[in-house]
Amino acid sequence: MKNIPFVLIYSRIVLAVLIGALALLEIEHKEISIVVLVIIGFLTDVFDGIVARKLKVSSEKLRVWDSNVDQFFWIITILSIFYLNFPFVKSNYLWVVFVVFLELLAYLVSYLKFKKTIATHSLLSKMWTIVLLAFLIDLALNAQSGMIFWCCIILGVVSRVEILVIIMRLKRWGTDIPSIFAVDKINKGIEPKKSIWFNS
């Protein structure tokens, strides 16, 4: 039972490989299959944390693995769906590159300051993941995306900037930091309020 959270995390690696393979194969209606796999991957991301907290096995190692596997899953998923919808990406590449730049910058700052990767799991980041999921489904099924795309870009920028500020203001590396407003308390050694649904 205690290994269930790790099984859910590792399953996203398999799902990402399947999504990447489907994108490259000539299969009818593969977009639908990709969307189903992406939704399953998203659900494993939701429930790995919930199950870990219920079983009281949540740990720093688990949270770091969760973050790293999330990055792998979403990178493969985004590249696969972008590959299948290159004309849309070509028309909007500057905005996509800007969000990617902020993401990479946050990782660089975290590594330079703490010698560790990001595992903040902030609430804004979780909200962005939901909007990102909606955008990718929209793009995969319709080869276009309007308002959902712009919501994804705006929230992506805001959430990445928040992570950058969190990292720069933190005195020591930590996981499950709900927002920038919790940093001062954490720096003083006060644990922020945590929810079984959102934080370890």
VEXSE-192779 format. One record per residue (C-alpha): residue number from 1; residue in one letter; x, y, z. Coordinates in pm, whole numbers, plus 32768, in hexadecimal, padded with zeros to 4 digits. Example, Ala and Ser with C-alpha at 12.3 -4.5 7.8 and 13.67 -1.06 7.14 Angstrom:
BEGIN
1, A, 84CE, 7E3E, 830C;
2, S, 8557, 7F96, 82CA;
END
This chain:
BEGIN
1, M, 8000, 8000, 8000;
2, K, 8114, 80F3, 805B;
3, N, 81A8, 80D2, 7EFC;
4, I, 8069, 8143, 7E4D;
5, P, 80D3, 82B4, 7E38;
6, F, 821B, 8254, 7D91;
7, V, 8165, 8169, 7CA3;
8, L, 8080, 8288, 7C40;
9, I, 81AD, 836A, 7C0A;
10, Y, 826C, 8269, 7B3C;
11, S, 8135, 8222, 7A6C;
12, R, 8151, 8382, 79DB;
13, I, 82A1, 8324, 7943;
14, V, 81F9, 8204, 788B;
15, L, 80D5, 82E0, 7824;
16, A, 81C2, 83EC, 779E;
17, V, 827C, 82EA, 76CA;
18, L, 8131, 8269, 7640;
19, I, 80C1, 83CD, 75EE;
20, G, 8209, 8413, 753A;
21, A, 81F2, 82CD, 7476;
22, L, 8089, 8311, 740D;
23, A, 80EA, 846B, 738F;
24, L, 81EE, 83D0, 72A8;
25, L, 811C, 82AC, 722B;
26, E, 8023, 82BE, 710E;
27, I, 7EEB, 824F, 71C7;
28, E, 7D85, 82BB, 7186;
29, H, 7CE7, 8396, 7294;
30, K, 7E28, 8391, 735F;
31, E, 7DD4, 84EB, 73E6;
32, I, 7CBA, 8454, 74B3;
33, S, 7DA1, 8347, 753E;
34, I, 7EA3, 844F, 7599;
35, V, 7D9C, 8522, 764C;
36, V, 7D28, 83F2, 7714;
37, L, 7E8F, 83A3, 777C;
38, V, 7ED0, 850F, 77DD;
39, I, 7D98, 8513, 78B8;
40, I, 7E03, 83CC, 795E;
41, G, 7F5C, 8461, 799C;
42, F, 7EC0, 8598, 7A34;
43, L, 7DE9, 84C3, 7B1B;
44, T, 7F17, 83FA, 7B92;
45, D, 7FBB, 8546, 7BE6;
46, V, 7E8C, 85AE, 7CB1;
47, F, 7E6A, 8467, 7D6D;
48, D, 7FD6, 8414, 7DB4;
49, G, 7FE6, 8532, 7EAF;
50, I, 7E8F, 84ED, 7F43;
51, V, 7EDE, 837A, 7F72;
52, A, 8035, 83CB, 8006;
53, R, 7F98, 84B6, 8103;
54, K, 7E87, 83BC, 815A;
55, L, 7F8B, 82AA, 818F;
56, K, 8072, 83A2, 8240;
57, V, 8198, 8349, 8161;
58, S, 81C9, 84A1, 80C6;
59, S, 8338, 8502, 80D4;
60, E, 8433, 85EF, 8039;
61, K, 84AE, 84D6, 7F56;
62, L, 834B, 8493, 7EDD;
63, R, 8308, 8603, 7E98;
64, V, 844E, 862E, 7DD6;
65, W, 8407, 84F7, 7D08;
66, D, 82A6, 8576, 7CCB;
67, S, 832C, 86C4, 7C4C;
68, N, 8435, 8629, 7B6C;
69, V, 8349, 8528, 7AD4;
70, D, 8244, 863A, 7AA2;
71, Q, 8341, 86FE, 79D8;
72, F, 8390, 85CE, 7900;
73, F, 8220, 857A, 78CC;
74, W, 81B8, 86DB, 786C;
75, I, 82E6, 871A, 778E;
76, I, 82A2, 85DE, 76C3;
77, T, 812C, 8626, 76BB;
78, I, 8159, 8790, 764C;
79, L, 825E, 8738, 7544;
80, S, 8181, 861F, 74BE;
81, I, 8049, 86F7, 749D;
82, F, 8114, 881B, 7413;
83, Y, 81B2, 872F, 7313;
84, L, 8057, 86CC, 729B;
85, N, 7FE7, 8838, 728C;
86, F, 811D, 88E9, 720C;
87, P, 8065, 89FF, 714B;
88, F, 7FC3, 8A7A, 728E;
89, V, 810D, 8A6D, 7349;
90, K, 81C0, 8B26, 722F;
91, S, 80C0, 8C40, 7249;
92, N, 80E7, 8C61, 73C3;
93, Y, 824B, 8BED, 7404;
94, L, 82C4, 8D2E, 74AA;
95, W, 81CC, 8D0B, 75C9;
96, V, 821C, 8B9B, 75F1;
97, V, 8392, 8BE3, 75F6;
98, F, 835E, 8CF3, 76FB;
99, V, 82AE, 8C05, 77EC;
100, V, 83B7, 8AFA, 77B0;
101, F, 84C7, 8BFC, 77F2;
102, L, 842A, 8C58, 7942;
103, E, 840E, 8AE8, 799F;
104, L, 857C, 8AA6, 794D;
105, L, 85E4, 8BE3, 7A03;
106, A, 852E, 8B72, 7B3E;
107, Y, 85E3, 8A23, 7B33;
108, L, 8731, 8ACF, 7AFA;
109, V, 86FF, 8BBE, 7C1D;
110, S, 8694, 8A9F, 7D01;
111, Y, 87C5, 89D1, 7CA4;
112, L, 88B7, 8AF3, 7CC9;
113, K, 8829, 8B55, 7E1C;
114, F, 87D6, 8A03, 7EB8;
115, K, 887B, 8901, 7DD2;
116, K, 8722, 8861, 7DB8;
117, T, 8604, 885E, 7CC0;
118, I, 84B3, 8904, 7CFA;
119, A, 83A8, 8855, 7DCA;
120, T, 82D6, 897B, 7E40;
121, H, 8186, 88EE, 7DCC;
122, S, 80EA, 8A45, 7DF4;
123, L, 7F73, 8A74, 7DCD;
124, L, 7FA2, 8B54, 7C9C;
125, S, 8074, 8A44, 7BF8;
126, K, 7F63, 8946, 7C3B;
127, M, 7E62, 8A31, 7BA0;
128, W, 7F44, 8A5F, 7A73;
129, T, 7F60, 88E6, 7A46;
130, I, 7DE4, 88CF, 7A2F;
131, V, 7DD5, 89E8, 792C;
132, L, 7EFC, 894C, 7871;
133, L, 7E3D, 8803, 7863;
134, A, 7D0A, 88B5, 77D7;
135, F, 7DDE, 8969, 76D1;
136, L, 7E8F, 882B, 765F;
137, I, 7D44, 8770, 763F;
138, D, 7CB2, 8894, 757B;
139, L, 7DDF, 88A3, 7493;
140, A, 7DF5, 8729, 7465;
141, L, 7C87, 8706, 7405;
142, N, 7C57, 8847, 733E;
143, A, 7DB3, 889F, 72BB;
144, Q, 7D6D, 89FF, 733F;
145, S, 7D3A, 8AAC, 748D;
146, G, 7CCB, 8C0B, 74E1;
147, M, 7C6B, 8C8B, 7639;
148, I, 7CE4, 8B51, 76EA;
149, F, 7E3C, 8B80, 764D;
150, W, 7E57, 8CE6, 76C6;
151, C, 7DE1, 8C85, 7823;
152, C, 7EEE, 8B7A, 7822;
153, I, 7FFC, 8C72, 77B9;
154, I, 7F95, 8D7D, 78B6;
155, L, 7F79, 8C89, 79D9;
156, G, 80BB, 8BDF, 796C;
157, V, 8178, 8D28, 797A;
158, V, 80E1, 8D90, 7AC8;
159, S, 811F, 8C3D, 7B6D;
160, R, 8288, 8C28, 7AEB;
161, V, 82D1, 8D88, 7B69;
162, E, 8240, 8D2C, 7CBC;
163, I, 8321, 8BF9, 7CCE;
164, L, 844F, 8CD1, 7C79;
165, V, 83F9, 8DC6, 7D8F;
166, I, 83BB, 8CA9, 7E85;
167, I, 850F, 8C10, 7E39;
168, M, 85C4, 8D5C, 7E55;
169, R, 851F, 8DB0, 7FA2;
170, L, 853F, 8C5A, 8045;
171, K, 865B, 8C36, 813E;
172, R, 8664, 8ABD, 8115;
173, W, 85DF, 89CC, 8011;
174, G, 8489, 8935, 8056;
175, T, 8361, 8883, 7FBD;
176, D, 81EC, 88CA, 7FB7;
177, I, 81F7, 8A43, 7FD3;
178, P, 808F, 8AAF, 7F8D;
179, S, 80DA, 8C13, 7F1E;
180, I, 81C5, 8D39, 7F36;
181, F, 8102, 8DAD, 8069;
182, A, 8179, 8C7C, 812D;
183, V, 82EC, 8CC1, 80FC;
184, D, 8317, 8DB0, 8223;
185, K, 827A, 8CB5, 8311;
186, I, 8350, 8B9B, 828A;
187, N, 848B, 8C6E, 82B0;
188, K, 8429, 8CA4, 841C;
189, G, 83FF, 8B2E, 844F;
190, I, 8282, 8B3A, 8451;
191, E, 81DC, 8A27, 8388;
192, P, 80CC, 8AAD, 829E;
193, K, 7F6D, 8A1E, 82B0;
194, K, 7F56, 88E3, 81E0;
195, S, 7E37, 8833, 8138;
196, I, 7E1A, 86BF, 80FF;
197, W, 7DB2, 8715, 7F9A;
198, F, 7ECD, 8803, 7F44;
199, N, 7FF4, 87DF, 8030;
200, S, 80BB, 86CE, 80DD;
END
